Amino acid sequence: MIKNKKILAFLMVFILASLLVAGCGESPESGDKVAKDSQNKETIKLLYVEWACARATTHVIADVLENFMGYKVELTPVSAAAMYEGLAAGEADAMFCAWLPWTHKDYMEKVGDKIENLGPNFRGAKIGLVVPSYVEINSIEEMNSVKDKFNGQIIGIDPGAGIMKATEKAINEYGLDYELVEGSGATMTAALKQAIEKGDWVVVTGWSPHWKFARWDLKYLEDPKGCYGEEETINTIVRKGLKEDMPEVYEFFDKFYWEQKDISSAMNMAEEMGDSKAAARKWVEENMDLVNTWLPDKYQQK
């Protein structure tokens, strides 16, 4: 009798545990469906540069591919040049940070016939030299007169980036007696942060959209010679043949578009959380109305 009671108690505990596990799992409409959709699907390979806008955008795209369309995603941070070369060679499927028509003009001229441009996923992008608003000049033409204030340096990002090439052009066009310091997006914002905390003057290669404009009071220096071009778009670029190989992925990429408030909130969330993947998951959950406009019909959340 005691033995039977022990067996009965064990079975009850087992059943209760099973129910709890089931209750903590994903719903049949989400987890089971995504798991089923994942079968026999190829891995999507995405390239991006370690810029705040590119990183946030690419992680949002990856989250949607994984959690709503059932694909595995491989993310690879590379240089701007390698991003274009990788797509042209068919070694990856897409990227979402082509700054056109000015910043990445050289890259497009080299490989434009080997890739497919799906057009803008964001409008109103801009690059240039950026300073804290308390800096007492407003134009690049004035920089030589205050060289000592800036320690004779322009704080840049990764070598080979389009904005670095534009800055080299600006140094020549304006006859600037400045050193262009190479680094990364992270080192650039770190130098900006340090200078602002001390009230020092600093000039950096800057672009928008970027979370730094929400955090600090900044301004672009006027560029009367037009070295940095005019307002740009950020475009989605895919490899040749993606439409035929993965039509539903191509459709998603082609429909992807967002506004300033959308990309800004995604970037800010990633910066505050310090985890791009977790931030993308949270952003997608909070913006399903917009995400639904990107998804092919069969994946839309009703």
C-alpha positions as CSV (number, residue, x, y, z in Angstrom):
1,M,0.0,0.0,0.0
2,I,2.8,2.4,0.9
3,K,4.6,1.5,-2.2
4,N,1.5,2.2,-4.4
5,K,1.1,5.6,-2.7
6,K,4.7,6.5,-3.5
7,I,4.2,5.5,-7.1
8,L,1.0,7.6,-7.3
9,A,2.8,10.6,-5.7
10,F,5.6,10.3,-8.2
11,L,3.2,10.2,-11.1
12,M,1.4,13.3,-9.8
13,V,4.6,15.2,-9.5
14,F,5.7,14.1,-13.0
15,I,2.3,15.2,-14.5
16,L,2.5,18.6,-12.7
17,A,6.0,19.2,-13.9
18,S,5.0,18.4,-17.5
19,L,2.2,20.8,-17.3
20,L,4.4,23.5,-16.0
21,V,7.0,23.0,-18.8
22,A,4.2,23.1,-21.4
23,G,2.9,26.3,-19.8
24,C,6.3,28.0,-20.0
25,G,6.8,27.1,-23.6
26,E,5.8,29.1,-26.7
27,S,2.3,29.0,-28.0
28,P,1.3,26.6,-30.8
29,E,0.8,29.6,-33.0
30,S,4.4,30.9,-32.6
31,G,7.0,28.4,-31.4
32,D,5.6,25.2,-33.0
33,K,4.9,27.0,-36.3
34,V,8.4,28.6,-36.4
35,A,10.0,25.3,-35.5
36,K,8.1,23.5,-38.3
37,D,8.9,26.3,-40.8
38,S,12.6,26.0,-39.9
39,Q,12.8,22.5,-41.4
40,N,14.8,22.3,-44.6
41,K,15.3,26.1,-44.8
42,E,18.7,27.5,-45.7
43,T,20.6,29.8,-43.4
44,I,20.4,33.5,-44.3
45,K,23.8,35.2,-44.3
46,L,23.7,39.0,-43.5
47,L,26.6,41.4,-43.6
48,Y,26.9,44.7,-41.7
49,V,29.5,47.2,-40.5
50,E,29.8,48.0,-36.8
51,W,28.0,51.3,-37.1
52,A,25.1,51.9,-34.6
53,C,22.5,52.2,-37.3
54,A,23.7,49.2,-39.3
55,R,24.0,47.0,-36.2
56,A,20.6,47.8,-34.9
57,T,18.9,47.4,-38.3
58,T,20.6,44.1,-39.1
59,H,19.7,42.6,-35.7
60,V,16.0,43.6,-36.2
61,I,16.0,41.9,-39.6
62,A,17.6,38.8,-38.1
63,D,15.0,38.7,-35.3
64,V,12.1,38.8,-37.7
65,L,13.7,36.1,-40.0
66,E,14.3,33.8,-37.0
67,N,11.2,34.3,-34.9
68,F,8.5,34.8,-37.5
69,M,9.8,33.2,-40.7
70,G,11.7,30.3,-39.2
71,Y,15.1,30.9,-40.7
72,K,18.5,30.5,-39.1
73,V,20.6,33.7,-39.5
74,E,24.3,34.2,-39.6
75,L,25.5,37.7,-38.9
76,T,28.9,38.8,-39.9
77,P,30.4,42.3,-39.1
78,V,32.9,43.3,-41.8
79,S,34.4,46.5,-43.3
80,A,32.3,48.5,-45.8
81,A,34.4,47.3,-48.7
82,A,34.1,43.6,-47.7
83,M,30.4,44.0,-47.3
84,Y,30.0,44.9,-51.0
85,E,32.6,42.4,-52.2
86,G,31.0,39.6,-50.2
87,L,27.6,40.2,-51.8
88,A,29.1,40.5,-55.3
89,A,30.8,37.2,-54.8
90,G,27.6,35.5,-53.6
91,E,29.2,34.7,-50.2
92,A,26.3,36.4,-48.3
93,D,22.6,37.2,-49.0
94,A,22.0,40.8,-48.0
95,M,23.0,44.0,-46.3
96,F,20.9,46.9,-45.2
97,C,23.4,49.8,-44.8
98,A,24.3,51.0,-48.3
99,W,24.5,54.8,-48.1
100,L,23.6,56.3,-51.5
101,P,24.2,58.1,-53.8
102,W,27.3,59.7,-52.3
103,T,29.0,57.9,-49.4
104,H,29.2,54.4,-51.0
105,K,29.3,55.6,-54.6
106,D,32.8,54.1,-55.2
107,Y,31.7,50.7,-54.0
108,M,28.6,50.7,-56.1
109,E,30.6,51.7,-59.2
110,K,32.9,48.7,-58.6
111,V,30.4,45.9,-58.0
112,G,27.0,47.5,-58.9
113,D,26.4,45.1,-61.8
114,K,27.0,42.1,-59.6
115,I,24.4,42.9,-56.9
116,E,20.8,44.0,-56.7
117,N,19.7,47.3,-55.2
118,L,16.2,47.0,-53.7
119,G,16.1,50.7,-52.9
120,P,15.8,52.8,-49.7
121,N,14.9,51.3,-46.4
122,F,15.4,54.7,-44.8
123,R,15.4,58.3,-46.1
124,G,17.0,61.4,-44.7
125,A,20.5,60.1,-43.9
126,K,23.4,62.5,-43.6
127,I,27.1,62.5,-43.0
128,G,29.6,65.3,-42.1
129,L,31.8,66.7,-39.4
130,V,30.0,66.9,-36.1
131,V,30.9,69.0,-33.0
132,P,29.2,69.7,-29.7
133,S,26.8,72.7,-30.0
134,Y,29.0,74.7,-27.5
135,V,31.8,74.8,-30.1
136,E,32.0,78.4,-31.3
137,I,32.4,77.8,-35.1
138,N,29.7,76.7,-37.6
139,S,31.6,75.9,-40.8
140,I,34.5,73.7,-41.9
141,E,36.0,76.8,-43.4
142,E,36.7,78.1,-39.9
143,M,38.5,75.0,-38.6
144,N,42.1,76.1,-39.3
145,S,41.6,79.3,-37.2
146,V,40.8,77.1,-34.1
147,K,43.2,74.2,-34.8
148,D,44.6,74.3,-31.3
149,K,41.1,74.0,-29.8
150,F,40.7,70.7,-31.6
151,N,44.3,69.5,-30.9
152,G,44.7,69.4,-34.7
153,Q,42.7,66.2,-34.9
154,I,39.5,65.0,-36.6
155,I,38.3,61.8,-34.8
156,G,37.3,59.3,-37.4
157,I,36.1,55.7,-37.7
158,D,37.2,52.6,-39.6
159,P,39.6,53.2,-42.5
160,G,38.0,52.7,-45.9
161,A,34.6,53.8,-44.7
162,G,32.9,56.2,-47.2
163,I,32.8,59.0,-44.6
164,M,36.5,58.7,-44.1
165,K,37.1,59.1,-47.8
166,A,34.8,62.1,-47.8
167,T,36.8,63.6,-44.9
168,E,40.1,63.1,-46.7
169,K,38.5,65.0,-49.6
170,A,37.4,67.8,-47.2
171,I,40.9,68.1,-45.7
172,N,42.2,68.6,-49.2
173,E,39.4,70.9,-50.5
174,Y,39.5,73.2,-47.4
175,G,43.3,72.9,-46.9
176,L,42.8,71.7,-43.3
177,D,46.0,71.3,-41.3
178,Y,44.5,68.4,-39.4
179,E,45.2,64.7,-38.7
180,L,42.4,62.3,-39.5
181,V,42.5,59.7,-36.7
182,E,41.4,56.2,-37.6
183,G,39.3,54.1,-35.2
184,S,35.8,52.7,-35.1
185,G,32.3,53.9,-34.4
186,A,32.8,53.0,-30.7
187,T,36.1,54.9,-30.4
188,M,34.6,57.9,-32.1
189,T,31.6,58.1,-29.6
190,A,34.0,57.4,-26.7
191,A,36.1,60.4,-27.7
192,L,33.0,62.5,-28.1
193,K,31.7,61.5,-24.7
194,Q,35.0,62.2,-23.0
195,A,35.3,65.7,-24.6
196,I,31.8,66.7,-23.7
197,E,32.2,65.6,-20.1
198,K,35.2,67.9,-19.8
199,G,33.7,70.7,-21.9
200,D,36.5,70.4,-24.5
201,W,36.3,71.0,-28.2
202,V,36.2,67.9,-30.4
203,V,35.3,67.3,-34.0
204,V,34.3,63.8,-35.3
205,T,33.2,62.1,-38.4
206,G,29.4,61.9,-37.8
207,W,26.3,60.6,-39.4
208,S,22.6,60.4,-38.8
209,P,20.6,58.4,-37.9
210,H,22.7,57.8,-34.8
211,W,21.9,57.6,-31.1
212,K,24.5,60.2,-30.2
213,F,22.2,63.0,-31.5
214,A,19.6,62.0,-28.9
215,R,22.1,61.8,-26.1
216,W,24.1,65.0,-26.7
217,D,23.5,68.5,-28.1
218,L,25.4,68.3,-31.4
219,K,25.6,70.1,-34.7
220,Y,27.0,69.5,-38.2
221,L,29.6,72.0,-39.4
222,E,28.5,73.6,-42.6
223,D,30.1,72.2,-45.8
224,P,29.9,74.9,-48.4
225,K,32.1,73.0,-50.8
226,G,29.8,70.0,-50.7
227,C,32.5,67.4,-49.8
228,Y,29.9,65.3,-47.9
229,G,27.2,65.4,-50.5
230,E,23.6,66.0,-49.9
231,E,20.9,64.1,-48.0
232,E,21.1,60.4,-48.7
233,T,19.1,57.2,-48.4
234,I,20.1,53.9,-46.7
235,N,19.4,51.1,-49.1
236,T,18.9,47.3,-49.0
237,I,21.3,45.4,-51.2
238,V,21.0,41.7,-52.0
239,R,23.0,39.1,-54.0
240,K,22.0,38.2,-57.5
241,G,19.7,35.3,-57.6
242,L,18.1,35.8,-54.2
243,K,14.7,36.4,-55.7
244,E,14.7,33.0,-57.4
245,D,16.4,31.1,-54.6
246,M,14.4,32.5,-51.6
247,P,11.3,34.5,-52.9
248,E,9.7,35.0,-49.5
249,V,13.0,36.3,-48.0
250,Y,13.4,38.6,-51.0
251,E,9.8,39.9,-50.5
252,F,10.5,40.7,-46.9
253,F,13.8,42.5,-47.7
254,D,12.0,44.4,-50.5
255,K,9.2,45.6,-48.2
256,F,11.4,46.5,-45.3
257,Y,11.3,50.3,-44.7
258,W,11.1,52.4,-41.5
259,E,11.2,56.1,-40.5
260,Q,13.5,58.2,-38.2
261,K,11.5,57.4,-35.1
262,D,11.7,53.7,-35.7
263,I,15.4,53.4,-36.3
264,S,16.2,55.9,-33.6
265,S,14.2,53.9,-31.0
266,A,15.9,50.6,-32.1
267,M,19.4,52.2,-31.8
268,N,18.6,53.8,-28.4
269,M,17.3,50.5,-27.1
270,A,20.4,48.6,-28.2
271,E,22.7,51.3,-26.7
272,E,20.8,51.3,-23.4
273,M,20.6,47.5,-23.1
274,G,24.1,46.8,-24.3
275,D,22.8,43.7,-26.1
276,S,21.9,44.1,-29.8
277,K,20.1,40.7,-30.0
278,A,18.0,41.3,-26.9
279,A,17.2,44.8,-27.9
280,A,16.0,43.7,-31.3
281,R,13.7,41.1,-29.8
282,K,12.2,43.8,-27.5
283,W,11.9,46.3,-30.3
284,V,10.1,43.9,-32.6
285,E,7.7,42.8,-29.9
286,E,6.8,46.5,-29.3
287,N,6.4,47.4,-33.0
288,M,4.4,44.5,-34.5
289,D,2.1,46.8,-36.5
290,L,5.1,48.0,-38.5
291,V,6.7,44.6,-38.7
292,N,3.5,43.1,-40.1
293,T,3.9,45.5,-43.1
294,W,7.2,43.9,-43.9
295,L,6.2,40.3,-43.6
296,P,4.9,38.2,-46.5
297,D,1.2,37.4,-46.0
298,K,1.6,33.9,-44.6
299,Y,3.8,35.1,-41.8
300,Q,1.8,38.2,-40.7
301,Q,0.6,38.1,-37.1
302,K,-3.2,38.5,-37.2
